[in-house]
Amino acid sequence: MKTEDDPKPDAHFPIRTYGKGELALCYIHGVCQQSAVNQFNKWICTAPGLEQSLLDTGMKCRSKHYTPAQVRLIVNVFGEP
C-alpha cells in the first residue's frame, strides 16, 4: 500500500492477455523465448493442480496466449513475476 511518505508506487502485475512467450519471459530471464516457454511449461506441469485448472478454463496445448483468467491462476500459484 502506498503512503504519502513512500515515493515508490506499489508494484503490480497487470492481469491481461499475454502471449505464452511473453509471460514466460516475465518469470524466466536471461534465456531465449523458446527456452523460457519450455521451462515455464515444465513448471506448470509440476505445480499441483495448475495444469488441470488451466485446461478447465479452455486452454489448449497449441494456444499461443493465456487469457486473463489463466494468467490469474498462474499468478496465484507462482506469485507476481
KEVO-101227 format. One record per residue: residue in three letters; chain; x, y, z of N, C-alpha, C in turn. Coordinates in steps of 0.02 Angstrom, whole numbers. Example, Ala and Ser with C-alpha at 12.3 -4.5 7.8 and 13.67 -1.06 7.14 Angstrom:
+---------+--------+--------+--------+--------+--------+---------+--------+--------+--------+--------+
: residuo : cadena :  neast : nnorth :    nup : caeast : canorth :   caup :  ceast : cnorth :    cup :
+---------+--------+--------+--------+--------+--------+---------+--------+--------+--------+--------+
:     ala :      A :    660 :   -284 :    390 :    615 :    -225 :    390 :    660 :   -165 :    390 :
:     ser :      A :    642 :   -112 :    354 :    684 :     -53 :    357 :    645 :      2 :    394 :
+---------+--------+--------+--------+--------+--------+---------+--------+--------+--------+--------+
***
This chain:
+---------+--------+--------+--------+--------+--------+---------+--------+--------+--------+--------+
: residuo : cadena :  neast : nnorth :    nup : caeast : canorth :   caup :  ceast : cnorth :    cup :
+---------+--------+--------+--------+--------+--------+---------+--------+--------+--------+--------+
:     met :      A :     42 :    -59 :      0 :      0 :       0 :      0 :     44 :     62 :      0 :
:     lys :      A :     29 :    108 :    -42 :     69 :     169 :    -48 :     48 :    219 :      5 :
:     thr :      A :     98 :    247 :     38 :     85 :     301 :     85 :    115 :    365 :     57 :
:     glu :      A :     97 :    420 :     86 :    123 :     484 :     61 :    199 :    489 :     71 :
:     asp :      A :    227 :    454 :    120 :    299 :     456 :    132 :    337 :    407 :     87 :
:     asp :      A :    302 :    363 :     54 :    333 :     312 :     12 :    335 :    337 :    -60 :
:     pro :      A :    395 :    352 :    -87 :    400 :     379 :   -154 :    389 :    326 :   -209 :
:     lys :      A :    394 :    261 :   -192 :    386 :     209 :   -242 :    312 :    189 :   -246 :
:     pro :      A :    285 :    185 :   -307 :    217 :     160 :   -313 :    217 :     85 :   -300 :
:     asp :      A :    158 :     59 :   -283 :    152 :     -13 :   -272 :    170 :    -51 :   -335 :
:     ala :      A :    207 :   -104 :   -327 :    221 :    -148 :   -383 :    157 :   -186 :   -398 :
:     his :      A :    138 :   -189 :   -460 :     77 :    -225 :   -477 :     85 :   -254 :   -547 :
:     phe :      A :     71 :   -318 :   -552 :     75 :    -353 :   -615 :      5 :   -353 :   -646 :
:     pro :      A :     -3 :   -322 :   -705 :    -70 :    -317 :   -734 :    -95 :   -386 :   -758 :
:     ile :      A :   -156 :   -402 :   -740 :   -188 :    -463 :   -764 :   -222 :   -445 :   -830 :
:     arg :      A :   -196 :   -474 :   -884 :   -222 :    -462 :   -951 :   -203 :   -521 :   -994 :
:     thr :      A :   -221 :   -521 :  -1057 :   -200 :    -573 :  -1103 :   -125 :   -566 :  -1116 :
:     tyr :      A :    -88 :   -621 :  -1112 :    -16 :    -623 :  -1126 :     -2 :   -678 :  -1176 :
:     gly :      A :     44 :   -665 :  -1222 :     70 :    -719 :  -1263 :    108 :   -767 :  -1217 :
:     lys :      A :    109 :   -831 :  -1235 :    143 :    -879 :  -1192 :    217 :   -862 :  -1183 :
:     gly :      A :    250 :   -843 :  -1236 :    320 :    -824 :  -1231 :    329 :   -761 :  -1190 :
:     glu :      A :    285 :   -714 :  -1199 :    288 :    -651 :  -1162 :    283 :   -663 :  -1087 :
:     leu :      A :    235 :   -705 :  -1066 :    227 :    -719 :   -995 :    285 :   -760 :   -968 :
:     ala :      A :    307 :   -809 :  -1006 :    364 :    -850 :   -985 :    426 :   -806 :   -972 :
:     leu :      A :    438 :   -758 :  -1016 :    496 :    -714 :  -1007 :    488 :   -667 :   -947 :
:     cys :      A :    427 :   -654 :   -926 :    417 :    -615 :   -865 :    443 :   -652 :   -804 :
:     tyr :      A :    438 :   -718 :   -805 :    460 :    -760 :   -749 :    532 :   -784 :   -756 :
:     ile :      A :    553 :   -797 :   -818 :    618 :    -827 :   -830 :    659 :   -779 :   -872 :
:     his :      A :    711 :   -751 :   -843 :    752 :    -700 :   -876 :    817 :   -730 :   -902 :
:     gly :      A :    845 :   -698 :   -952 :    912 :    -715 :   -974 :    916 :   -775 :  -1020 :
:     val :      A :    861 :   -796 :  -1048 :    861 :    -852 :  -1096 :    820 :   -832 :  -1157 :
:     cys :      A :    826 :   -869 :  -1211 :    785 :    -854 :  -1269 :    712 :   -872 :  -1254 :
:     gln :      A :    668 :   -844 :  -1292 :    596 :    -852 :  -1279 :    576 :   -926 :  -1279 :
:     gln :      A :    598 :   -965 :  -1326 :    577 :   -1035 :  -1329 :    601 :  -1074 :  -1268 :
:     ser :      A :    661 :  -1059 :  -1245 :    687 :   -1092 :  -1185 :    645 :  -1073 :  -1124 :
:     ala :      A :    625 :  -1010 :  -1121 :    582 :    -988 :  -1066 :    515 :  -1024 :  -1068 :
:     val :      A :    486 :  -1030 :  -1127 :    421 :   -1064 :  -1135 :    428 :  -1137 :  -1114 :
:     asn :      A :    481 :  -1170 :  -1136 :    491 :   -1240 :  -1118 :    497 :  -1249 :  -1042 :
:     gln :      A :    536 :  -1207 :  -1010 :    544 :   -1211 :   -938 :    479 :  -1195 :   -902 :
:     phe :      A :    444 :  -1143 :   -926 :    381 :   -1123 :   -895 :    330 :  -1179 :   -900 :
:     asn :      A :    328 :  -1213 :   -957 :    281 :   -1269 :   -965 :    297 :  -1325 :   -915 :
:     lys :      A :    361 :  -1336 :   -901 :    380 :   -1386 :   -850 :    355 :  -1365 :   -782 :
:     trp :      A :    363 :  -1300 :   -766 :    338 :   -1275 :   -702 :    263 :  -1287 :   -696 :
:     ile :      A :    226 :  -1272 :   -749 :    153 :   -1280 :   -748 :    135 :  -1353 :   -738 :
:     cys :      A :    170 :  -1398 :   -771 :    155 :   -1469 :   -765 :    169 :  -1496 :   -694 :
:     thr :      A :    219 :  -1468 :   -661 :    237 :   -1493 :   -594 :    202 :  -1457 :   -537 :
:     ala :      A :    168 :  -1401 :   -551 :    131 :   -1366 :   -498 :     66 :  -1403 :   -486 :
:     pro :      A :     54 :  -1428 :   -426 :     -5 :   -1468 :   -412 :    -70 :  -1434 :   -433 :
:     gly :      A :   -106 :  -1466 :   -479 :   -172 :   -1443 :   -500 :   -173 :  -1386 :   -550 :
:     leu :      A :   -117 :  -1354 :   -563 :   -118 :   -1295 :   -606 :   -135 :  -1313 :   -678 :
:     glu :      A :   -103 :  -1364 :   -705 :   -116 :   -1382 :   -774 :   -190 :  -1398 :   -785 :
:     gln :      A :   -219 :  -1436 :   -740 :   -290 :   -1454 :   -747 :   -334 :  -1392 :   -741 :
:     ser :      A :   -317 :  -1347 :   -695 :   -356 :   -1285 :   -688 :   -353 :  -1244 :   -753 :
:     leu :      A :   -295 :  -1241 :   -784 :   -288 :   -1205 :   -847 :   -329 :  -1239 :   -902 :
:     leu :      A :   -327 :  -1305 :   -905 :   -366 :   -1341 :   -955 :   -441 :  -1330 :   -943 :
:     asp :      A :   -461 :  -1326 :   -880 :   -532 :   -1314 :   -864 :   -556 :  -1246 :   -888 :
:     thr :      A :   -510 :  -1199 :   -897 :   -530 :   -1132 :   -923 :   -534 :  -1132 :   -999 :
:     gly :      A :   -517 :  -1188 :  -1030 :   -520 :   -1192 :  -1103 :   -453 :  -1187 :  -1138 :
:     met :      A :   -399 :  -1186 :  -1099 :   -333 :   -1183 :  -1130 :   -320 :  -1246 :  -1171 :
:     lys :      A :   -291 :  -1236 :  -1229 :   -271 :   -1291 :  -1273 :   -195 :  -1294 :  -1275 :
:     cys :      A :   -168 :  -1353 :  -1288 :    -95 :   -1360 :  -1291 :    -64 :  -1315 :  -1344 :
:     arg :      A :    -99 :  -1304 :  -1398 :    -73 :   -1264 :  -1453 :    -91 :  -1190 :  -1448 :
:     ser :      A :   -124 :  -1170 :  -1394 :   -141 :   -1099 :  -1385 :    -77 :  -1058 :  -1384 :
:     lys :      A :    -81 :   -998 :  -1411 :    -23 :    -954 :  -1411 :    -28 :   -899 :  -1358 :
:     his :      A :    -85 :   -896 :  -1324 :    -97 :    -844 :  -1274 :   -127 :   -873 :  -1211 :
:     tyr :      A :   -117 :   -837 :  -1156 :   -153 :    -851 :  -1094 :   -205 :   -797 :  -1086 :
:     thr :      A :   -266 :   -817 :  -1069 :   -319 :    -769 :  -1056 :   -308 :   -737 :   -987 :
:     pro :      A :   -342 :   -682 :   -972 :   -335 :    -653 :   -906 :   -352 :   -702 :   -849 :
:     ala :      A :   -402 :   -745 :   -860 :   -419 :    -794 :   -808 :   -362 :   -844 :   -798 :
:     gln :      A :   -330 :   -863 :   -852 :   -273 :    -909 :   -847 :   -213 :   -876 :   -815 :
:     val :      A :   -201 :   -814 :   -832 :   -146 :    -776 :   -801 :   -157 :   -770 :   -726 :
:     arg :      A :   -219 :   -758 :   -706 :   -235 :    -752 :   -635 :   -219 :   -818 :   -598 :
:     leu :      A :   -237 :   -875 :   -629 :   -221 :    -940 :   -599 :   -145 :   -949 :   -591 :
:     ile :      A :   -108 :   -931 :   -643 :    -35 :    -937 :   -642 :     -5 :   -893 :   -587 :
:     val :      A :    -27 :   -831 :   -584 :      0 :    -784 :   -534 :    -19 :   -807 :   -463 :
:     asn :      A :    -77 :   -837 :   -455 :    -97 :    -863 :   -389 :    -50 :   -919 :   -366 :
:     val :      A :    -23 :   -957 :   -414 :     22 :   -1012 :   -396 :     94 :   -988 :   -390 :
:     phe :      A :    119 :   -951 :   -439 :    189 :    -932 :   -441 :    203 :   -863 :   -411 :
:     gly :      A :    152 :   -824 :   -398 :    162 :    -756 :   -375 :    174 :   -710 :   -434 :
:     glu :      A :    178 :   -645 :   -421 :    191 :    -597 :   -474 :    263 :   -603 :   -496 :
:     pro :      A :    275 :   -599 :   -562 :    345 :    -603 :   -584 :    384 :   -542 :   -564 :
+---------+--------+--------+--------+--------+--------+---------+--------+--------+--------+--------+
***
